[in-house]
Amino acid sequence: MYIYKYLSLATKVKEPRFYDRAVNKPFDKVFVDGTEVRVILTFCELHNCSVQVDTSNDDWGEVNGNGTGTGLLGMVVSRRNDYCMGGMPLYHEAYQSIDFTTFFSRSGITCLVPAPRLLINWDQPLRPFQATLWICVLFCLLLECVALCVMRRLENMEASLGIRGGSNSWRQSMRFGYVSALKLFVNQSTSYVTSSYSLRTVLLASYMIDIILTTGYSGGLAVILTLPAMEEAADSRRRLFEHKLTWVGTTPLWISAIDSNDADPELLGIIQHFRVMDAAHIDAYSRTEQMAFVVERLQFGHLANAEIIPDEALSRLKLMVDDIYFSYTATIVPRLWAHLEAYNGFILAWHSSGLDKFWEWKIAANYMNNNRQNRILASQKLNLNIGGPIKLGIDNIIGLIMLWCFGMACSLLVFLFELCSDFFGHKLSTMVPTQSYWTSVLNFLMQRYFADSLTTCILWNSKFELQLDSATSTLLPVLVIEPQALTFHADIYDYETKRAEFDSRYISYNDWILKLTVAIEQAHCEAFIAFQDHIPEFAKYFYNASIFSAWRSTRNRFIFAYTDELLGGVDPNSYFGGYIFHDQANILIVHAQFLNASVFGIKTNRFVGARNFDDMPEPPTFYELQRFDAVRHQILSGDNEDALFLVNQNKLANLQGREVVIGVFDYKPFMLLNYDNKPRLFDRAIKKPFDEVFVDGTDFRLMLNFCELHNCSMQVDTTDGDWGDVYGNATGYGLVGMVLSRRNDYAIGGMPLWYEAYQSMDITHFLGRSGVTCLVPAPRRLINWDLPMRPFQASLWVCVLFCLLLECVALCLTRRLEYLEAPATAYSWRQSVQFSYVSALKLFVNQSTSYVTSSYSLRTVLLASYMIDIILTTVYSGGLASILTLPAMEEAADSRRRLFEHKLTWAGTSQVWISTIDINGADPELLGLMQHYRVLDAAHIDAYSRTEQMAFVVERLQFGHLGNAELIPDQALSRLKLMVDDIYFSYTVAIVPRLWAHLEAYNDFILAWHSSGLDKFWEWKIAADYMNNNRQNRIVASQKLNVDVKGPIKLGIDNFIGLIMLWCFGMTWSLLVFVWNIRCLWLVAQRSLRSWCLMFPK
C-alpha cells in the first residue's frame, strides 16, 4: 500500500503495528488504518487470518498490455501482494489482468481551481448600464439630435410662414443638433442663441433627460468602482471545459478510468488538458500558476488528495461545485483470489450496516485536518473580506482613460472624414450581408442545450434554412431525417431486419415509427429538432418508437420550431396536443412571427403542477424564457444563457404538486392497502369500494420520500391485483400492462429483473434481493409394514440367515453321526434334518428343544448355537424397541435438488414467478423444476395447502422476512415446512414507462437510500407493523425438524402391523407345511396299504 489518507495511512508510532514486507524499510512494523484498511482487518478478524503490509510503492502505478505493471497494481499482477487499495477506480485496463471486488464507495473527481479575482478592466465605465440601456441612451441622443436639428431648421417659421427653412441651412441645423445634444449629455450649456420657444422647450426637455441619465450613470459608476466585481471562475465542469484550464494530478490513473469511447465531447476536451506532475511541482505551481489540481470528493462529503496542496495556496484556490466525473471504487486482487466471493459478501454486509459512512467520518476526524477540510469546502462559496471602501487607483480609471482616447480618436476620424467629404464630395455606403437567422438561433441553442447528448436527430424541413456552423459540427454528432421523403433503400442500415422483427412480434408500425426506432436504436439519438407541421407527427410516433427501440436514454431533449407565417390558418395549439408535451420536462419551443424574422421567442412547457389525465388532453401551458436577437446574437429579455438548463432542472427539483400514479395491490411487505388508516391517497381505480385508500410498504415508502423531497403528490391505482405479463407486441395486462398504457407511472411489489418487461419499459436501480423458495409438505413419521425388518441392515439379515443355515447343517451332521458306532440305533438323514431345522428355529427364539441327546458333540453345537442366537435376539429386541419408540421421518423436498428429484408440483398465483428465469442460461435442474410449476388462484392455494402434496411459492426477502405467505392458512402451516435454500434469486426493481422524466433523479435517490441503511430498517419496520411476527417466526423455524415428543410413545396397532404381517406370514407357511406333511403321511399310508394287499390277497 501507499499512504493515502482516509482510505489508508501508515505510521511507525501507533499500535498495533503490522509486519512490513517492504525491501528498503526503516522499520519492521508499521501501524496502518483507514476505511478500506478497516474492512480487510475486520474481514480477517471474522475469518481468522493475519495481515501483513508492503509499503514498497508510493503510487497506484498502472497495468501494461502484456500483463505486467508498475506500482501497487504491478505488485498485485506479479502476485507479490494479495490486496491493493486506496480509492481504486473501476477501469478496463486493470480488469483485463486482475480482479475487482464489489464496489466500496462513490468517488467524484473534482479540482481545486484558481479563485476568481477582482475584475478591474477597461470596460468598467460601460458597466453601470446594461447593453439594452446603452442602446436606449444612444437612441435618446439620436432622437435629441433629430429634434434639435428639425427645430433649428424651422426656427424662423414663426416669423414668416412662407419662407422655407428660415435663415438656418440643414447643415447648420445638423451641426447645432449634434453639438448641443453632446453638451447637454455632459451637463454643459450650449453657446447657440435661440429665440424660438419651441426650440427652447426641446432644449429644456433634452437637458432634463440628460441630467437624469448622467446622475444615474454617476451613481452606478461609483458603485462599480468601489464595490468588487469578480471574474468568472472555472468552478464547474462546463466552465473548466470552456476555459481550457490545465489540471494536474500525480498519476495518470485519474483519467485511466474514463472510457473514451463513451465519454461526452465535453469530458474528452477536459481530458486533453490533464497533466501528470510529482508532488513537489504541484506544491510549487499551486502557489503561482493558473492551473487546477485534482482532489477526490468522497461518498460522504470529505476530500482526499488535498494534502499535497500547501496551506498558503488555499487562499488562491476554490473547490469546484460539481465533479468532472465520478466512478465507483473497488479493491484490486489477483486473479483466482480464493477469498473474493466471501470478501464481496462481507462488503455488502458492511454497506448494509452503515459502517461505510461511520468509518469515513471517524477516519477523517482522527487523521485529517478538519479545519483544512472545512476551509476547502467553504471555498465553493465566494466570501470577500472587504475592510471599508476601496481606494481608487490608476487601474480603476484605466477604462475612463481608454474611453477618452477612444473619443479623441473618433473625433479625429470624424474630422478627417469631414475633410474628405468636403474635398471629394461623395458619401460612403456600406452593405450588410444577409444570413439565415434560423441558423443562428438553432446553432446557439444546440451548442448550449444539446452539448452532452450522444446524437442529435434533425427532422429536416426545406422551408427552414439551417446550416450547422463549425462549432456545432465539431461538438455534436448529427443525424438528418427528411420526413417529406422517408426513404429506406438508400440507407446503410438494413431496414428489412427491423421490419421482420416487428412482424414477428405482431407490432403495428408505419414509416415514421420505423425510421425513428432505428434512429434511436442504432444512432443513439438523445436530442431532437422538429419543424412546423412535422411537430404533431413526431410527437405522435416518438413514444411508439421509444418503446420499440432496444436502446433508451434518460436524457432526451427536444427543440420544436415554428413560425406564424406558415400556419396557414391552423391553430398552433394543434401542434402541441401529444403526450410528450405533458410528460417531458426538457422541451424548448422556438417561435417567430415570420420566416425571415431575426427575433425569436424561446418558450418551454409548464410540466409542473396538476396533470391533465384526460384521454385527449388539452395542449399544455407554455411560458417564455427568453427573447433572442439573432442579428446581434444577444438575449433581449429573460435570464442569461444558463436559464435554459436551470429552468428544466428546477422543474424536476420542485414538481409543485405534480401527480405520480402508482399501481398497487396488497402484497406485504412491499405494499399494502387499508381503508381504515390515515393518511389516505386518491384511488384512480375504475371499480373501487372507496375513493381513498391508505397505502404503505417498503417500496411505497421510497416513492413517498422521493415525493416529499421533490414536492410531488401521489395517487394510486388498485384496479389490478396482480403483476400481470407483457406480450411481444409491447402490450400487457396487470400492473405492467397499466404502465405500458401510460395509465400508471410506477409499478412496484418486488418486481424482479424481467427481460420481457425491460424490452418495452424502463426499470430503476435495484431495490432489494428476492429469493424464490417454497413451503413444501413437512416430512411424516415412517410407520410401515417393514418396521420389524429395520433393526438390522440388509447385509446383517443375510448374515443372520447364513448363521441359521450353518446351525442347521451343523446340527444335522452331528445328529446323524451321533450313534455311528451303533448303526442299529443311528438316526436317519430325514430325522436328522427334522431335528436340526426344529432345534435351530427354537434356539433362535430362545426356546429349548425337547429332543434328548447324550452326545457331547451335539451338546457343544447346541450350546454354541444358543449363545449366538441369544446375542442376536437381544440386539434385535433393543433395535426394535428403538424403532418403535423413536420417530423416523421420511425425506422432505426441502431443498432445490430434492424438489427436483421428487418431481413435486409447486404453485403460485402468477406466471411472473418463472417468467423472469432466463431459459437459455438456466441449468437442467431449474428447467426441470419449471416444468412442474402451476398457476392457481388464491382460493385453490388455500384449499390445496390443507390437503394436497404440493409446494407453494413464498418470497425470501433481503433481510430475512417472507413475502407471499399470507395465502397459506394457519391451519396448513403445521403440515408444511420452509425450504432451506432458494429455487433461484433475483434483484427487485420498480418498473416505469419509457421516457419517465424522473428516472435519473430517482435512481440517485435509490443509491442514497441504500447507503443510508434505510432499506433494512424499513423492511423490519413494515414487517413489525403489518405482518404477523409469530407466523413469520413459525415459518422460518419450520426449516429445522422439531418433533414435540412428550415422554415415551404409546404403541398402537400401526406399530405392530409389521409384526402381525410377519406372524400371518409364518402361520400361513406353517399351515402349508402341515398340509404338506399330512399329504405325505397319507401317501405313505396308501403305499403301505397297497403293499399289504399285494402280500395278503383276498
TORPA-306252 format. One record per residue (C-alpha): residue in three letters; x, z, y. Coordinates in steps of 0.25 Angstrom, whole numbers, plus 5000, padded with zeros to 4 digits. Layout:
BEGIN
AlaXZY;...
END
This chain:
BEGIN
Met500050005000;Tyr500450005015;Ile499950095026;Tyr498650045032;Lys497950165038;Tyr496450185034;Leu496650105021;Ser497950165016;Leu499050245022;Ala500350325017;Thr501150435022;Lys502350515016;Val501850655021;Lys500450685016;Glu500050725002;Pro499650684991;Arg500650574990;Phe500750454980;Tyr501950394974;Asp502450274982;Arg502950154973;Ala503650084985;Val505050044983;Asn505650084996;Lys504950204999;Pro505350325008;Phe504550424999;Asp504050424985;Lys502650474988;Val501650434999;Phe500350485004;Val499250385004;Asp497850385010;Gly496750285015;Thr495350235012;Glu495850135001;Val496850234996;Arg495850344994;Val494950244986;Ile496150224976;Leu496450374976;Thr495050414973;Phe494950304962;Cys496250354956;Glu495650504956;Leu494450454949;His495250374938;Asn496450464937;Cys497450364942;Ser498650394951;Val499050324964;Gln500450264968;Val500650194980;Asp501650084985;Thr502050074999;Ser503049954998;Asn502249865007;Asp501649885020;Asp500749755021;Trp499649695013;Gly500449575010;Glu499849445004;Val499649374991;Asn500349234989;Gly499649124982;Asn500549134970;Gly500049274966;Thr501149354974;Gly501049434986;Thr501649524997;Gly501349665002;Leu500349744995;Leu499649624989;Gly500949574983;Met501149714976;Val499749704970;Val499949564966;Ser501349604959;Arg500549724953;Arg501549824959;Asn500349884966;Asp498949904960;Tyr498149924972;Cys498249864986;Met497449924998;Gly497449925013;Gly496149855018;Met496449735009;Pro495449615013;Leu494849535002;Tyr495549395003;His495749284993;Glu497249264992;Ala497449404987;Tyr496249404978;Gln496849284970;Ser497949364965;Ile497449514965;Asp496049584964;Phe495249654975;Thr494449784973;Thr492949794979;Phe492949804994;Phe493449925001;Ser492949905015;Arg492649815026;Ser493849775035;Gly493649705048;Ile494849635054;Thr494849645069;Cys495849655080;Leu496349735092;Val496349625103;Pro496849635117;Ala495949715126;Pro495249645138;Arg496049645151;Leu495449655165;Leu495049525170;Ile495749485183;Asn495649335184;Trp495549225195;Asp494049215193;Gln493749355198;Pro493249305211;Leu492149225203;Arg491749335194;Pro490749415204;Phe489749295202;Gln489349235189;Ala489449085187;Thr488049065190;Leu488049145203;Trp489249065207;Ile488448935205;Cys487348995213;Val488349035224;Leu488848895225;Phe487448835225;Cys487148925236;Leu488348885244;Leu488048735241;Leu486548765246;Glu487048835259;Cys487948715262;Val486848615260;Ala485848695268;Leu486848715280;Cys487248565279;Val485848525280;Met485448625291;Arg486748585299;Arg486448435297;Leu484948455302;Glu485348555313;Asn484948465325;Met483548425319;Glu482948545326;Ala483348485339;Ser483048335337;Leu482248305324;Gly482448155325;Ile483948165324;Arg484548155310;Gly485548255307;Gly485748305321;Ser487148325326;Asn487848365313;Ser488248265303;Trp488148285288;Arg489648305286;Gln489648415297;Ser488448475291;Met489048485277;Arg490348545283;Phe489548645290;Gly488748685278;Tyr489948695269;Val490848775278;Ser489648865283;Ala489248895268;Leu490648935265;Lys490849025277;Leu489449095275;Phe489849115260;Val491049195264;Asn490349265275;Gln490949195287;Ser490149135299;Thr490148985302;Ser490648925315;Tyr489648825316;Val488648835327;Thr487148815324;Ser485948815332;Ser484948785321;Tyr484048895315;Ser483948825302;Leu485448815300;Arg485548965305;Thr484549005295;Val485348935283;Leu486648995288;Leu485949135288;Ala485349115274;Ser486749065269;Tyr487449185275;Met486449285269;Ile486649215255;Asp488149215256;Ile488349355261;Ile487549405249;Leu488349315239;Thr489749365246;Thr489249505245;Gly488949495231;Tyr490149425228;Ser491049525235;Gly490449645227;Gly490549565214;Leu492049535217;Ala492349675220;Val491749715206;Ile492549605199;Leu493849645206;Thr493649795203;Leu492949805190;Pro493649755178;Ala493249635170;Met493949615156;Glu494349495149;Glu493749455136;Ala494449515124;Ala494549455111;Asp493849565105;Ser492949495095;Arg493149395084;Arg492549275093;Arg493449315105;Leu494649325097;Phe494449185092;Glu494149135106;His495349205112;Lys496249155101;Leu496949285101;Thr498149305091;Trp497849425082;Val498949485073;Gly499049575061;Thr500149625051;Thr499749545039;Pro499049405036;Leu498049485027;Trp497149505040;Ile496749355039;Ser497049335024;Ala495649385020;Ile494949275029;Asp494449155021;Ser494849045030;Asn493848945023;Asp492649035026;Ala493149085040;Asp492349045052;Pro493148965063;Glu493249085072;Leu493949165061;Leu494849055058;Gly495249035072;Ile495549185073;Ile496449175060;Gln497349075067;His497749175077;Phe498149285067;Arg499649325067;Val500449415058;Met501349525064;Asp502049645060;Ala501649785065;Ala502849785075;His502449655082;Ile500949705082;Asp501349835089;Ala502149755100;Tyr501149645102;Ser499949745103;Arg500549795116;Thr500749665123;Glu500149535116;Gln498749485118;Met498449475103;Ala497549545093;Phe497949645082;Val497249655069;Val496549785065;Glu495549815054;Arg494149875056;Leu493749955044;Gln492449975038;Phe492050105045;Gly492650075059;His494150115058;Leu495250015062;Ala496449985053;Asn497749915056;Ala497749965071;Glu498950065069;Ile499949955072;Ile499349935086;Pro500050045095;Asp499250135104;Glu499850075116;Ala499249935113;Leu497849995110;Ser497549995125;Arg497649845126;Leu496849815113;Lys495449815109;Leu494749805096;Met493849685093;Val492349715092;Asp492249635079;Asp493049595067;Ile493849465065;Tyr493349465051;Phe493049575040;Ser493349585025;Tyr493249685014;Thr494449755010;Ala494849784995;Thr495949834987;Ile496849734980;Val497349764966;Pro498049674955;Arg497249584946;Leu496749654934;Trp496849794940;Ala496249884930;His495549974940;Leu494849874948;Glu493449884943;Ala493450034943;Tyr494050034957;Asn492949934962;Gly491950034957;Phe492550144964;Ile492650074977;Leu491150044976;Ala490850194974;Trp491850224986;His490950134995;Ser489650194990;Ser490150334992;Gly490450315007;Leu491950355006;Asp492350225012;Lys491850265025;Phe492350405024;Trp493750375020;Glu493950275031;Trp493550375041;Lys494350485034;Ile495650405033;Ala495450355048;Ala495350505052;Asn496550555045;Tyr497550445047;Met497150355058;Asn497150385073;Asn495650395077;Asn495950395092;Arg496650265090;Gln495550205081;Asn494450245092;Arg495350185103;Ile495350055096;Leu493850055092;Ala493550095107;Ser494349975112;Gln493249885107;Lys492449925120;Leu493049905134;Asn493450035141;Leu494050015154;Asn494650135161;Ile494650105176;Gly495050205186;Gly494250165198;Pro494250035206;Ile495349935202;Lys496349905213;Leu496349755216;Gly497649675215;Ile498049535216;Asp497549495203;Asn496149535207;Ile496149435219;Ile496849325212;Gly495549255210;Leu495249265225;Ile496549205228;Met496349095217;Leu494949075223;Trp495549065237;Cys496548965232;Phe495448885225;Gly494648885238;Met495848835246;Ala496148725236;Cys494748685236;Ser494748685251;Leu496048595251;Leu495448505241;Val494148495249;Phe494948465262;Leu495748355254;Phe494448295249;Glu493848295263;Leu495048215268;Cys495048125256;Ser493548105258;Asp493748075273;Phe494947985270;Phe494347905259;Gly492847915262;His492347925247;Lys491748025239;Leu492148085225;Ser491248075213;Thr491248145200;Met490648105187;Val490148215177;Pro490248175163;Thr488948185155;Gln488948275142;Ser487948325131;Tyr487448455135;Trp486848485121;Thr488348465116;Ser488848575126;Val487748685123;Leu487748665108;Asn489248665107;Phe489248785116;Leu488248855106;Met488948805093;Gln490248865097;Arg489748995100;Tyr488549015091;Phe489048935078;Ala490548985079;Asp490449065066;Ser489548965058;Leu490148895046;Thr489448755049;Thr488548715060;Cys487448615056;Ile486848525067;Leu485548455065;Trp485948335074;Asn484948275084;Ser485348145090;Lys484548185103;Phe485448295106;Glu486948265109;Leu487848355102;Gln489348345101;Leu490248455095;Asp491448485104;Ser492748505098;Ala492648665099;Thr491348655091;Ser491848555081;Thr493048645078;Leu492348775077;Leu491048735069;Pro490948645057;Val489648565059;Leu488748485050;Val487748385057;Ile486448355051;Glu485548235056;Pro484048275054;Gln483648135059;Ala484248075047;Leu484548175035;Thr485448085026;Phe486048135013;His486748025007;Ala487848015017;Asp488248165016;Ile489448215008;Tyr488448315001;Asp487648264989;Tyr486248304993;Glu485748264979;Thr486348384973;Lys485548474983;Arg484248394980;Ala484448404965;Glu484648554967;Phe483348564976;Asp482548484966;Ser483048574954;Arg482548694962;Tyr481248634966;Ile481548644981;Ser480748574991;Tyr481648515001;Asn481848395011;Asp483048335018;Trp483148445029;Ile483148555019;Leu484148475010;Lys485148445022;Leu485048585028;Thr485248645014;Val486548565011;Ala487048595025;Ile486948745023;Glu487448745009;Gln488548645010;Ala489048645025;His488648795027;Cys487848775039;Glu487648905047;Ala487348855061;Phe486348745064;Ile485948665076;Ala484548585077;Phe483948505088;Gln482548485093;Asp481548425082;His482548465071;Ile482348615074;Pro481048635067;Glu481448555055;Phe482748625054;Ala482048765055;Lys481048725044;Tyr482048675034;Phe483248765037;Tyr482648885030;Asn482448805017;Ala483848745018;Ser484448885019;Ile483648935007;Phe484048814998;Ser485548825002;Ala486448904993;Trp487348935005;Arg486849025016;Ser487249095029;Thr486949215037;Arg487449165050;Asn486549045053;Arg486349005067;Phe485548895074;Ile485448815087;Phe484148735090;Ala484248645102;Tyr483048565108;Thr482648505121;Asp481348495128;Glu481548345131;Leu481448315116;Leu480248405113;Gly479248285115;Gly478048385118;Val478448465105;Asp478348615107;Pro479748675106;Asn479248795099;Ser478848705087;Tyr480348695085;Phe480548835082;Gly479448875072;Gly480348895060;Tyr480649025053;Ile482149005057;Phe481849035072;His481149175067;Asp482149215057;Gln483549175062;Ala484249245074;Asn485349145077;Ile484549035083;Leu484848975097;Ile483948875104;Val484548775114;His483548715123;Ala483648615134;Gln482548545143;Phe483148415142;Leu484048345132;Asn485148325143;Ala485048465149;Ser486248545152;Val485648685152;Phe485148735139;Gly484348865135;Ile484848935123;Lys483849025116;Thr483649105104;Asn482549155095;Arg482049295097;Phe482149335082;Val482049485084;Gly480749565085;Ala479449535078;Arg479449425068;Asn478349315066;Phe477849325052;Asp476849205053;Asp476949095043;Met477148995055;Pro477749085065;Glu477849045080;Pro479149005086;Pro480049125090;Thr480349165104;Phe481649105110;Tyr482349165121;Glu483449105130;Leu484849165128;Gln485649075138;Arg485548945146;Phe486748855144;Asp487248755154;Ala487948645146;Val488548575159;Arg489348705163;His489448755149;Gln488848885154;Ile487848985151;Leu486848995163;Ser485949105159;Gly485949215148;Asp487149295142;Asn488449245138;Glu488849155126;Asp488949275117;Ala487449295119;Leu487149185109;Phe487749275098;Leu487349415103;Val485949375104;Asn485849345089;Gln486649465085;Asn485649555094;Lys484549485087;Leu484949535073;Ala485549665078;Asn484149705085;Leu482949635078;Gln481949705087;Gly481049745076;Arg481049605069;Glu480349625055;Val481149615042;Val480149595030;Ile480649665017;Gly479949625003;Val479849754995;Phe479149814983;Asp479249954976;Tyr480649954969;Lys481350084971;Pro482350124976;Phe482649984983;Met481249984989;Leu479950064988;Leu478550054994;Asn477650174998;Tyr476350165006;Asp476350315010;Asn477750345016;Lys478150305030;Pro478650235038;Arg477950105033;Leu478249965035;Phe477349845037;Asp477049775024;Arg476949625024;Ala476349605010;Ile475049525010;Lys474349615000;Lys474749755003;Pro474049885002;Phe474549935015;Asp475149875028;Glu476349965028;Val477250025017;Phe478350125016;Val479650055010;Asp480950125006;Gly482150094997;Thr483650074997;Asp483549925000;Phe482449945010;Arg483150055018;Leu484349955020;Met483449865028;Leu482749975035;Asn484050025040;Phe484449885044;Cys483149865052;Glu483449995059;Leu484849945063;His484349805067;Asn482949845073;Cys482149765063;Ser480749805058;Met480449805043;Gln479149755035;Val478949745020;Asp478249655011;Thr477749714998;Thr477049584993;Asp477849574980;Gly478249674971;Asp479449604964;Trp480749544967;Gly480249404963;Asp481049284960;Val481649154966;Tyr481349014962;Gly482348904962;Asn481548834974;Ala481848954983;Thr480449014982;Gly480149144975;Tyr479249264973;Gly479249414975;Leu480149474985;Val481249364985;Gly480049254986;Met479649324999;Val481049325004;Leu481149175001;Ser479849145008;Arg480349225020;Arg479149325019;Asn480149435017;Asp481549455024;Tyr482149555014;Ala481949574999;Ile482549704992;Gly482349784980;Gly483649784972;Met483749634973;Pro484949584964;Leu485949474968;Trp485049364964;Tyr485549224964;Glu484249144964;Ala483749224976;Tyr485149204983;Gln484949054982;Ser483749064991;Met483949194999;Asp484949285004;Ile485449414999;Thr486049535006;His487349605003;Phe487149694990;Leu486249814992;Gly486649884979;Arg486949874964;Ser485749854954;Gly485949874939;Val484849814930;Thr484649914918;Cys483549954909;Leu482750064904;Val482750044888;Pro482050114877;Ala482650244874;Pro483350264860;Arg482350324850;Arg482750424839;Leu483050364826;Ile482150414815;Asn482150314803;Trp482050304788;Asp483550294787;Leu483750434792;Pro484150494779;Met485250384778;Arg485850414791;Pro486750534788;Phe487650444781;Gln488250314785;Ala488050194776;Ser489550204771;Leu489350344767;Trp488050314760;Val488750214752;Cys489850314748;Val488750414744;Leu488050304735;Phe489450274729;Cys489650424727;Leu488350434719;Leu488650314711;Leu490050374708;Glu489450504704;Cys488450434694;Val489550354688;Ala490450484686;Leu489250564680;Cys488850454671;Leu490250434665;Thr490550584664;Arg489150604657;Arg489350484648;Leu490750534643;Glu490350684643;Tyr490150684627;Leu491050574624;Glu491750654613;Ala490350674606;Pro489750544606;Ala488450594600;Thr488150684612;Ala488650584623;Tyr487650534633;Ser487350384634;Trp487650304646;Arg486250304650;Gln486150454650;Ser487450464658;Val486950364669;Gln485650444670;Phe486450574671;Ser487350524682;Tyr486250464690;Val485350584690;Ser486550684692;Ala487150604704;Leu485750604711;Lys485550754708;Leu486850794713;Phe486750704726;Val485450784730;Asn486150914726;Gln485350934713;Ser485950984699;Thr485850904687;Ser485050944674;Tyr486050874665;Val486850974656;Thr488350944655;Ser489551014648;Ser490650914652;Tyr491550964663;Ser491850824667;Leu490350794670;Arg490250934677;Thr491450894686;Val490850764690;Leu489450834693;Leu490150934702;Ala490950834710;Ser489650744712;Tyr488950874716;Met490050914727;Ile490050764733;Asp488450764733;Ile488350894739;Ile489250854750;Leu488550724753;Thr487150794753;Thr487650904762;Val488250804772;Tyr486950714771;Ser486050834774;Gly486750864786;Gly486750724791;Leu485350704788;Ala485050834796;Ser485750784808;Ile485050644807;Leu483650714806;Thr483850814817;Leu484850744828;Pro484150614834;Ala484750484832;Met484350374843;Glu484250224842;Glu485150134851;Ala484550104864;Ala484649974872;Asp485250054884;Ser486449964887;Arg486549814891;Arg487149784877;Arg486149864869;Leu484949804877;Phe485549664874;Glu485749704859;His484349764857;Lys483749644864;Leu482749734871;Thr481749674881;Trp481949724895;Ala480949714906;Gly480849714921;Thr479749674932;Ser480549554938;Gln481349444933;Val482349484944;Trp483049584934;Ile483649464927;Ser483549354938;Thr484849404944;Ile485649384932;Asp486649264932;Ile486349204919;Asn487649114920;Gly488449244921;Ala487749334912;Asp488349384899;Pro487649354886;Glu487149504885;Leu486449494898;Leu485849354895;Gly485249414882;Leu484649534890;Met483949434900;Gln483249374888;His482549504885;Tyr482149534899;Arg480649524902;Val479849534915;Leu478649634915;Asp477749694926;Ala477749844929;Ala476549874921;His477149814908;Ile478449884910;Asp477650014912;Ala476949994899;Tyr478149944891;Ser479050054895;Arg478250154887;Thr478150074874;Glu479049954873;Gln480449944868;Met480949874880;Ala481849894892;Phe481449904907;Val482349864919;Val482849964929;Glu483849954940;Arg485050044941;Leu485350054956;Gln486750064962;Phe486750214963;Gly486150254950;His484550254953;Leu483650164945;Gly482650064950;Asn481449994944;Ala481250114935;Glu479950154941;Leu479150054932;Ile479550134920;Pro478450254918;Asp479050394916;Gln478350404902;Ala479250284898;Leu480550344902;Ser480750434890;Arg480850304881;Leu481750234890;Lys483250244894;Leu484150184904;Met485250084900;Val486650134902;Asp487050004909;Asp486549894917;Ile486049754911;Tyr486649694924;Phe486849734938;Ser486749664952;Tyr486949694967;Thr485649704974;Val485349634988;Ala484249604997;Ile483649464998;Val483349405011;Pro482949265015;Arg483949155019;Leu484449155033;Trp484049305035;Ala484549335049;His484949485046;Leu485749455033;Glu487149475039;Ala486749595046;Tyr486049655034;Asn487249635025;Asp488149705034;Phe487149815035;Ile487149825019;Leu488649835019;Ala488549955029;Trp487450015021;His488350015008;Ser489550065016;Ser488750185021;Gly488350235007;Leu486850225010;Asp486650134998;Lys486850254989;Phe486150354998;Trp484850264999;Glu484750244984;Trp484850394981;Lys483850424993;Ile482850324989;Ala482950364975;Ala482750514979;Asp481550484988;Tyr480750384980;Met481150384965;Asn480950484954;Asn482350544952;Asn481950614939;Arg481450484934;Gln482750414938;Asn483650524932;Arg482850514919;Ile483050364918;Val484550384921;Ala484650494911;Ser484050414900;Gln485350334899;Lys485850454891;Leu485150494878;Asn484550634880;Val483850684867;Asp483050804870;Val483150884857;Lys482551024857;Gly483151084844;Pro483051034830;Ile482150914828;Lys480950944818;Leu480950834807;Gly479750744805;Ile479350644795;Asp480150534803;Asn481450614800;Phe481150614785;Ile480550474784;Gly481950424778;Leu481950534768;Ile480550504764;Met480850364762;Leu482150394754;Trp481250494745;Cys480250384743;Phe481350284740;Gly481850384730;Met480550414724;Thr480250264723;Trp481550244715;Ser481350364706;Leu479950314703;Leu480550174700;Val481550234691;Phe480550324684;Val479650204681;Trp480950124676;Asn481250244667;Ile479850254661;Arg479950104659;Cys481250114652;Leu480750224643;Trp479450144639;Leu480350024636;Val481150114627;Ala479950174620;Gln479350034618;Arg480649994612;Ser480750114603;Leu479250094598;Arg479549954595;Ser480749994587;Trp479950094579;Cys478849994576;Leu479949904570;Met480450014562;Phe479150064557;Pro478149954556;Lys476749974552;
END
